[in-house]
Amino acid sequence: MARPSDTRARIQAVARELFARQGVQNTSLRQISDRLGITKPALYYHFTSRDDLVRSIVQPLLDDMERFVSSRKPGGDPRALLGDYFDLIWRHREVIVMMVRELSVLSYLDLGNRMMEWRQRLIALLLGDGLTTTQRVRATIALGGMADCSVEYADLPIEEVKPTAVEAAAAALGV
């Protein structure tokens, strides 16, 4: 018999895939439980609602992003920071696809505001404070473009996407 944590992880994996492909609102808990071959009450044992399940899928991205921006110090190598940031968003690309596919996911855990705060912190780490509007726009394009690449090219190997994405982001930043 599977351990509860194994079942929980299997539920999250199937839900993440279905949410990314169909959208959160178009995916029922019944579809998830049927795909796993478990009963709906068994799914409810692990997650009290679809919202609870979505939160559990989004939370690792939140935790990783917070750790990432909190652990960095200003003045580091911008290209290394961009490369590490790309690795982070690539790891969570299914969640990012899910958010892009269905923008209502951004309301979970106040994700939209948190992501904007992280972006501002990343921009400060990359370029410092007191930036001109031009520098801020270039940084937004750099970071947003990298995130877009993790969605647009999610089915390609990271080795095909990361070097070009990081180089383009560095060029946009002028570093």
C-alpha positions in Angstrom: 0.0 0.0 0.0 1.3 3.5 -0.9 2.3 5.8 2.0 0.0 8.9 2.4 2.9 11.2 1.3 3.4 9.1 -1.9 -0.3 9.4 -2.7 -0.3 13.1 -1.9 2.7 13.6 -4.3 1.0 11.5 -7.0 -2.2 13.6 -6.6 -0.2 16.8 -6.9 1.7 15.5 -10.0 -1.5 14.6 -11.9 -3.3 17.8 -10.8 -0.3 19.9 -11.9 -0.3 18.3 -15.3 -4.1 18.6 -15.8 -4.2 22.1 -14.4 -1.5 23.2 -16.9 -3.2 21.5 -19.8 -6.9 22.2 -19.1 -6.8 25.0 -16.6 -7.7 24.9 -12.9 -11.4 25.7 -13.3 -11.8 23.0 -16.1 -10.3 20.3 -14.1 -12.5 18.5 -11.6 -11.3 16.5 -8.6 -13.2 13.6 -10.1 -10.9 13.7 -13.2 -7.9 13.7 -10.9 -9.1 10.8 -8.8 -10.2 8.8 -11.8 -6.9 9.3 -13.5 -5.1 8.0 -10.3 -7.6 5.2 -9.8 -8.5 6.4 -6.3 -11.9 7.4 -4.9 -12.8 11.1 -4.5 -13.0 10.6 -0.7 -9.4 9.3 -0.8 -8.4 12.5 -2.6 -10.3 14.6 0.0 -8.3 12.8 2.7 -5.2 14.5 1.4 -6.7 17.8 0.2 -9.8 19.4 1.6 -10.7 21.2 -1.7 -9.4 22.1 -5.2 -8.2 25.4 -3.7 -6.2 23.5 -1.1 -4.7 21.3 -3.9 -3.8 24.4 -6.0 -2.2 26.1 -2.9 -0.1 22.9 -2.3 1.1 23.0 -5.9 2.0 26.7 -5.9 3.6 26.8 -2.4 6.9 25.2 -3.5 7.4 28.0 -6.1 6.7 30.6 -3.4 9.1 29.0 -1.0 11.9 28.6 -3.6 11.4 32.2 -4.8 11.5 33.7 -1.3 14.6 31.6 -0.5 16.2 32.7 -3.8 15.7 36.5 -3.4 16.5 36.4 0.3 19.8 34.4 0.0 21.3 36.7 -2.6 23.5 39.7 -1.9 23.8 42.8 -4.1 26.9 43.2 -6.2 27.1 39.6 -7.4 27.7 38.4 -11.0 24.5 39.4 -12.9 24.9 36.5 -15.4 25.2 34.0 -12.6 22.1 35.4 -11.0 20.2 35.3 -14.3 21.3 31.7 -14.8 20.3 30.6 -11.3 17.0 32.5 -11.7 16.3 30.6 -15.0 17.0 27.3 -13.3 14.5 28.2 -10.6 11.7 29.2 -13.0 12.5 26.2 -15.2 12.0 23.8 -12.2 8.6 25.4 -11.7 7.6 25.8 -15.3 4.4 23.6 -15.0 3.2 25.9 -12.2 4.1 29.0 -14.3 2.2 27.5 -17.3 -0.7 26.9 -15.0 -0.7 30.5 -13.9 -0.4 31.9 -17.4 -3.1 29.6 -18.7 -5.5 30.7 -15.9 -4.7 34.0 -14.4 -7.1 33.4 -11.5 -4.4 31.2 -10.1 -2.5 34.4 -9.3 -5.1 35.2 -6.6 -4.0 32.1 -4.6 -1.8 33.1 -1.7 -1.7 36.7 -3.1 0.7 35.4 -5.8 0.5 38.3 -8.2 1.6 40.8 -5.6 4.3 38.5 -4.3 5.7 37.9 -7.7 5.9 41.7 -8.4 7.7 42.2 -5.1 10.2 39.4 -6.0 10.8 40.9 -9.4 11.6 44.3 -7.8 14.0 42.6 -5.4 15.7 40.8 -8.2 16.0 44.0 -10.3 17.7 45.6 -7.3 20.1 42.7 -6.9 20.9 42.8 -10.6 21.2 46.6 -11.1 21.1 48.2 -7.6 18.9 51.0 -6.4 18.0 54.4 -7.9 17.4 53.1 -11.4 16.2 55.1 -14.3 12.9 54.2 -16.0 14.9 52.8 -18.9 16.9 50.5 -16.6 13.7 49.3 -14.9 12.0 48.7 -18.3 15.0 46.7 -19.5 15.0 44.6 -16.3 11.3 43.9 -16.6 11.8 42.7 -20.2 14.8 40.6 -19.2 13.1 38.8 -16.3 9.7 38.6 -17.9 11.3 37.3 -21.1 13.0 34.5 -19.2 9.8 33.5 -17.5 8.0 33.5 -20.9 10.7 31.2 -22.3 10.1 28.7 -19.5 6.4 28.6 -20.7 6.9 28.9 -24.4 9.6 26.3 -24.6 8.7 24.1 -21.7 8.8 21.0 -23.8 12.4 21.5 -25.0 15.5 20.5 -23.0 16.8 23.2 -20.7 20.2 23.0 -22.6 18.4 24.3 -25.7 16.7 27.2 -24.0 18.7 28.5 -21.0 21.9 29.8 -22.8 19.9 31.9 -25.2 17.5 33.1 -22.6 20.2 34.1 -20.2 22.2 35.8 -23.0 19.2 37.7 -24.2 18.3 38.8 -20.6 21.9 40.0 -20.0 21.8 41.9 -23.3 18.5 43.5 -22.4 20.0 44.5 -19.1 23.2 45.8 -20.7 25.5 43.5 -18.6 
